[in-house]
Amino acid sequence: MNRIAFTLNGQPREVVDASPNLTLLQWLRGPAGLPGTKEGCAEGDCGACTVVLVEPEALGGPAYRAVNACLVLLPMVHGRAVYTVEGLADGDRPHPAQAALIEQLGSQCGYCTPGVVMSMFEACYRTDLDEDWKLDDQMCGNLCRCTGYRPIRDAARQVAGTRPADAFSAALAEARPEPRALSYEGAGGRFFMPEDWAGLWAARAAAPDAVLVNGGTDVCLRITKGFEVLPALISLEALAPLRALEAHPDGSLFIGAGVHLSDLEAFARDHSPAVERMLRFFGARQIKNRGTVGGNLCNASPIGDLAPIFLALGAVAHARGPGGARTIPLDAFFTAYRQTALAPDEILEAVSVPAPPAGDVRVVAYKVSKRQELDISAVSAGLWVRLEDGVVAEARFAFGGMAATPARAARAEALALGKPWTEATARAAAAGLDLDFAPLDDHRGSAWYRGTVAKNLLVGFFLETEGGSGAPRLPYRPTGTVQVVAS
Amino acid sequence: MSRTPLHRPSPHESALGHVTGRARYVDDLDAPPGTLVAQVVPSPVAHARITRLDVTAARAVPGVHAVLTAADIPGVNDIAPVAHDEPLLAEGEVHCVGQAVAVVVAESYAACRAAAKAVVLELEPLPAILDLEAAVAAGSVQGDLHEMRRGDVDAALASAPVRLSGTYRTPGQDHFYLETHAALALPEEDGALFIHSSSQHPSEVQAKVAEVLGLPRRMVRVQVTRMGGGFGGKETQGAHFAALAALGVRATGRPVRIWLNRDQDMTQTGKRHPFYSEYEAGFDEAGHILGFKVKTWADGGWSMDLSKAILDRCLFHLDNAYYIPSLYFFGQVARTNTPSNTAFRGFGGPQGMAVVEEVMNRAAERLGLDPAEVRRRNYYGDAPRDRTPYDQVVEASRSARIHAELLETSDYEVRRAEIEAFNASSRVMKRGIALQPVKFGISFTHSVLNQAGALVLIYADGSVQVNHGGTEMGQGLHTKMRTVAAHALGVLPEAIRVMATATDKVPNTSATAASSGADLNGAAVKQACETLRGRLAEVAGTTLGVPPAEVVFEGGEVFARGGAGRKLAFGEVTQAAYLAQVSLSATGFYRTPDIRYDAKAGKGKPFHYYAYGAAVVEVEVNGLTGEHRVRRVDILHDVGDSLVPTIDRGQIEGAFIQGLGWLTCEELVTDAQGRLRTHSPDTYKIPALGEAPPDFRVALLTGATQHDVVHGSKAVGEPPFMLALGVVTALRHAVAAFLPAGAEVGLKVPATPEAVLRAVMGA
């Protein structure tokens, strides 16, 4: 089959013979003749290309989801509804998101504006923008160099969650999952989008060298920034088993590898505050709307932000291949720089988090970066202790950005075990980090900075959880991810 | 005057186009079929002799129509705005990574990339100077030095009760306009060209393209509809890409489009100048500055571009708002093997002010005084405390008034006390507060540039087109010009269309730069409109039976003063004028009076006036990570009688956050081979929405009419950028709270979390 079918601004569209490496952005600006959507970076860091997809299977029901069109390959929208900035106004009457931006003078040069509008459009129809930080999180993936953001924030606040009774609300109510299975060939490239395991194994057999892709927020960079040609791709995003998201009565969690980070964020709010806390500093809304749990872990970057907190929670990876399924403890999953323990024919199906042990358990996730929003970590950490009578009975200190892989700090953990959980113990354990790690040294942070911050985070973890289990909820705008309120 | 849009809020003139995606930028334009694309083949090294450049294989790559080198330039191989030191395409040597060696013109960007790989470029490495300090140490400089002196500074320093000395470095900054450089060159008849350029300076694009092609300027017309941001980055450097596209047209006979992706834009174009300064300062025990000696060097990169004027403006702002009794300032442009640095909002001013602000901070900390109070004590005042280092008299300084009003409205004293109490009881978090004044000189310091023209066309139906020499880059210039024209003609703003800036409408324009766009073009538009109104008043007076002087134009209506008699629609009057054979087009022209500067003597009156403002900034620092947040900002800014207050507020807020980025999170990191490592938003972090303070209060100074400027207004583009220097002072306040009493605060900029943590830990 060489046909990609989707709807664009409410109209059915078909594309034939396009390269599966063509991005949605390139198609919009080129063949579709819709240059309203802009390219500012081609790497998902500026948001000028933001468009909206309907996500029929979002947690909590069908939802509009803002995504970076530069990181969406055209076949990925097969079976989807796409909206661009050109599709919002009703004739000459602007959509409320557009009208608010005009009223607040939220555009100056106007180049980031189409993307800003589309992020506001998602905000308009969200039902869960119940905390101030979520609005900043919603909008932080749209860089603007002119306004200083105050008017954009005010305009977004004006429309967020208003869900006007309009054609878009109606369309959302009617959204149903469409068949998305695709086996596409065009312009010398192949793109497979299986919906079940059999389809996946068949695709892998048909294209053994194909690159696996899920949300595409990382793989697409090879195309848009590295100018690589990826002749065969297998997309996992239509694979139903990967979207499992379960919270069990004992507190254990089962999280499918294909779960979008925005859905994990909503889920974690009720089931894992530590994971939610990491997601608050994770990427931007557009990235979270496409990026997946499996992608973040299998990418195996030294600074993958989910890895440290999952390591600290004692998570287990669930792998599946044509021969069956197996589990791998997450601390054996990352084998080397960008290498995992998955066999060549396996994929990550899910990650599970064991039930938290009874008693006094304290856990926090941290992420420190040059900029708090939408930045790659200098250091990330997942820190977990179980205390018995105030003494450290178990410790899992996991860090990102400190070594070639996300890793536990064995020496630091050993130095804490059996000791009373005091600031002195935290400091002593922190000193062990110098033996555990030789941190990276690059433009995101010097080795000195990473090493110092890692140690300070361990002390901050103690201070922050000194009062008892868990950690304080973060205020709207914390100064840094460590939140030590009391002296 | 109840129905004038002047001094009233207005949305941005293109807002509906922006939010619907209908507003077009250069790379959005529908190009004719057959349009080719062009890409630069950049130098991979910082400095080398070209021993072989062979493009034969590259020309054979499928889809490639031309691969052009210096040898293919029919006119002059020079793209420099001033110094004639910058070949468009390298000849003999390459001087920085990213310098254009050749340009590929092909059917696709993929073909361009393939051809670029096929270019044979053999290079013999030459020693490279990659940073400013190395250039200063090696004596690698370009252009003349600039000096200013007053009194016996050495004696003043020797006898000063408090002496400070040190060095200070301010970093570069990428413009990060969201729209990268772009041009579309279209062939016209007889070898002429029509160029759409994303440029702040269409006349210079026209001039440089004409020189490169060996054509008279009449054969090149350049049009700028709008830019997706400029900030100075498109003052000179857009000409390069327009000229390369024009060369492509000449070589292929087909339209040629050039557009830089983000990595190309960041690695191939210049940035804000880093400055390195050595200073000595003397204060009395009350915090009055007595003497100030500064030697400063700007990193010009490999060629001059606008570096001389940028260095000049740095020296003109080493005083900021403070009277300095004795001084010696020395400045020179250094030459390094990096892309040629260029204009960026503030144009050397921020870099100059940063030095004196560092000194004010250190003096206050040394003396145990509130840094805001030290600043207040040093403001310009009555004679003899009214003379700048270059002997311009500061008339009616507004610093003290703004200071007093802002302290009051921001509740500064109470909050400072609260912060001291908070810091005494908080271990991990500390807060800081600061007041930052700004005084910024308005005019191009190269005096001849202070001129502008306009061409206003009225059609018989009463609708109006306004052409002027300024370009729209988001700053709202067209909104202001529409307002000025609507006021002058007494029509509604909607009756007026502000046209794309075009060199065939208004010739010989200056760049839209130096915050001067509204001042200069506004005066020209006003003059043209008033000329036309005078002609229409004659016509209407005849109809209404009153003398022309008694005819009022307001809200689209024309009537006799008093409003008692008949009311004509504006369109009726213009139709009558047409029938009466009255000309309905007029030009306007303006030049700034009475400005001059003698660079040799370091004396003169380079500025028409000064813009003032102040900010109170409150921050919080996390002592474990160095992360920090701006909690609240209060700004009181002097824009005179604002032409359009909503537009001015946008400029103030945007400038502040851009300054915040320069000073806190934007970090240009270059490797040992001179390659920029932070060349996309993945690694180069401009402020995101979260950086905007949750509490951001902006007020415009009232009762601040500026004489001799259009409708009493003032320039606004650059001055508020420097208000962000208050973030550094506030951070120092917070950092000091972590340190033993009296310890020196060693905070570098950009004050990234790492820089702040180093200051907190004394590391």
Chai-1 contact restraints between the chains, C-beta under 6 A:
chainA,res_idxA,chainB,res_idxB,connection_type,confidence,min_distance_angstrom,max_distance_angstrom,comment,restraint_id
A,P35,B,D28,contact,1.0,0.0,6.0,A-B,restraint_1
A,G36,B,G21,contact,1.0,0.0,6.0,A-B,restraint_2
A,G40,B,L178,contact,1.0,0.0,6.0,A-B,restraint_3
A,C41,B,R262,contact,1.0,0.0,6.0,A-B,restraint_4
A,C41,B,S680,contact,1.0,0.0,6.0,A-B,restraint_5
A,C41,B,P681,contact,1.0,0.0,6.0,A-B,restraint_6
A,E43,B,S680,contact,1.0,0.0,6.0,A-B,restraint_7
A,E43,B,D682,contact,1.0,0.0,6.0,A-B,restraint_8
A,D45,B,P681,contact,1.0,0.0,6.0,A-B,restraint_9
A,D45,B,D682,contact,1.0,0.0,6.0,A-B,restraint_10
A,C46,B,P681,contact,1.0,0.0,6.0,A-B,restraint_11
A,A48,B,L178,contact,1.0,0.0,6.0,A-B,restraint_12
A,V85,B,G21,contact,1.0,0.0,6.0,A-B,restraint_13
A,E86,B,G21,contact,1.0,0.0,6.0,A-B,restraint_14
A,A89,B,T20,contact,1.0,0.0,6.0,A-B,restraint_15
A,Q98,B,V19,contact,1.0,0.0,6.0,A-B,restraint_16
A,L101,B,V19,contact,1.0,0.0,6.0,A-B,restraint_17
A,I102,B,P11,contact,1.0,0.0,6.0,A-B,restraint_18
A,I102,B,A15,contact,1.0,0.0,6.0,A-B,restraint_19
A,I102,B,V19,contact,1.0,0.0,6.0,A-B,restraint_20
A,L105,B,H12,contact,1.0,0.0,6.0,A-B,restraint_21
A,L105,B,T646,contact,1.0,0.0,6.0,A-B,restraint_22
A,L105,B,G650,contact,1.0,0.0,6.0,A-B,restraint_23
A,S107,B,H12,contact,1.0,0.0,6.0,A-B,restraint_24
A,S107,B,A15,contact,1.0,0.0,6.0,A-B,restraint_25
A,S107,B,H18,contact,1.0,0.0,6.0,A-B,restraint_26
A,Q108,B,G474,contact,1.0,0.0,6.0,A-B,restraint_27
A,Q108,B,G650,contact,1.0,0.0,6.0,A-B,restraint_28
A,C109,B,G228,contact,1.0,0.0,6.0,A-B,restraint_29
A,C109,B,G229,contact,1.0,0.0,6.0,A-B,restraint_30
A,C109,B,M473,contact,1.0,0.0,6.0,A-B,restraint_31
A,C109,B,G474,contact,1.0,0.0,6.0,A-B,restraint_32
A,G110,B,H18,contact,1.0,0.0,6.0,A-B,restraint_33
A,G110,B,A23,contact,1.0,0.0,6.0,A-B,restraint_34
A,Y111,B,L178,contact,1.0,0.0,6.0,A-B,restraint_35
A,Y111,B,E179,contact,1.0,0.0,6.0,A-B,restraint_36
A,Y111,B,G228,contact,1.0,0.0,6.0,A-B,restraint_37
A,C112,B,L178,contact,1.0,0.0,6.0,A-B,restraint_38
A,T113,B,H18,contact,1.0,0.0,6.0,A-B,restraint_39
A,T113,B,V19,contact,1.0,0.0,6.0,A-B,restraint_40
A,P114,B,G21,contact,1.0,0.0,6.0,A-B,restraint_41
A,V117,B,V19,contact,1.0,0.0,6.0,A-B,restraint_42
A,D136,B,L689,contact,1.0,0.0,6.0,A-B,restraint_43
A,D136,B,G690,contact,1.0,0.0,6.0,A-B,restraint_44
A,M139,B,L689,contact,1.0,0.0,6.0,A-B,restraint_45
A,C140,B,A688,contact,1.0,0.0,6.0,A-B,restraint_46
A,C140,B,L689,contact,1.0,0.0,6.0,A-B,restraint_47
A,C140,B,G690,contact,1.0,0.0,6.0,A-B,restraint_48
A,R145,B,F176,contact,1.0,0.0,6.0,A-B,restraint_49
A,R145,B,L178,contact,1.0,0.0,6.0,A-B,restraint_50
A,R145,B,G229,contact,1.0,0.0,6.0,A-B,restraint_51
A,C146,B,G474,contact,1.0,0.0,6.0,A-B,restraint_52
A,C146,B,G654,contact,1.0,0.0,6.0,A-B,restraint_53
A,T147,B,G654,contact,1.0,0.0,6.0,A-B,restraint_54
A,G148,B,E653,contact,1.0,0.0,6.0,A-B,restraint_55
A,G148,B,G654,contact,1.0,0.0,6.0,A-B,restraint_56
A,G148,B,F656,contact,1.0,0.0,6.0,A-B,restraint_57
A,G148,B,I657,contact,1.0,0.0,6.0,A-B,restraint_58
A,G148,B,A692,contact,1.0,0.0,6.0,A-B,restraint_59
A,Y149,B,L689,contact,1.0,0.0,6.0,A-B,restraint_60
A,Y149,B,A692,contact,1.0,0.0,6.0,A-B,restraint_61
A,R150,B,E653,contact,1.0,0.0,6.0,A-B,restraint_62
A,R150,B,A692,contact,1.0,0.0,6.0,A-B,restraint_63
A,R150,B,F696,contact,1.0,0.0,6.0,A-B,restraint_64
A,V368,B,T625,contact,1.0,0.0,6.0,A-B,restraint_65
A,K370,B,C665,contact,1.0,0.0,6.0,A-B,restraint_66
A,K370,B,K685,contact,1.0,0.0,6.0,A-B,restraint_67
A,K370,B,T752,contact,1.0,0.0,6.0,A-B,restraint_68
A,R371,B,C665,contact,1.0,0.0,6.0,A-B,restraint_69
A,R371,B,K685,contact,1.0,0.0,6.0,A-B,restraint_70
A,Q372,B,G690,contact,1.0,0.0,6.0,A-B,restraint_71
A,E373,B,A688,contact,1.0,0.0,6.0,A-B,restraint_72
A,E373,B,G690,contact,1.0,0.0,6.0,A-B,restraint_73
A,L374,B,A688,contact,1.0,0.0,6.0,A-B,restraint_74
A,D375,B,K685,contact,1.0,0.0,6.0,A-B,restraint_75
A,H443,B,V669,contact,1.0,0.0,6.0,A-B,restraint_76
A,H443,B,R677,contact,1.0,0.0,6.0,A-B,restraint_77
A,H443,B,T678,contact,1.0,0.0,6.0,A-B,restraint_78
A,H443,B,T683,contact,1.0,0.0,6.0,A-B,restraint_79
A,G445,B,E754,contact,1.0,0.0,6.0,A-B,restraint_80
A,Y449,B,E754,contact,1.0,0.0,6.0,A-B,restraint_81
A,V453,B,T625,contact,1.0,0.0,6.0,A-B,restraint_82
A,N456,B,L624,contact,1.0,0.0,6.0,A-B,restraint_83
A,G460,B,L624,contact,1.0,0.0,6.0,A-B,restraint_84
A,R477,B,P694,contact,1.0,0.0,6.0,A-B,restraint_85
A,T479,B,E620,contact,1.0,0.0,6.0,A-B,restraint_86
A,T479,B,N622,contact,1.0,0.0,6.0,A-B,restraint_87
A,T479,B,E627,contact,1.0,0.0,6.0,A-B,restraint_88
A,T479,B,R629,contact,1.0,0.0,6.0,A-B,restraint_89
A,G480,B,N622,contact,1.0,0.0,6.0,A-B,restraint_90
A,G480,B,T625,contact,1.0,0.0,6.0,A-B,restraint_91
A,G480,B,E627,contact,1.0,0.0,6.0,A-B,restraint_92
A,V482,B,L624,contact,1.0,0.0,6.0,A-B,restraint_93
A,V484,B,V428,contact,1.0,0.0,6.0,A-B,restraint_94
A,S487,B,S425,contact,1.0,0.0,6.0,A-B,restraint_95
A,S487,B,S426,contact,1.0,0.0,6.0,A-B,restraint_96
A,S487,B,R427,contact,1.0,0.0,6.0,A-B,restraint_97
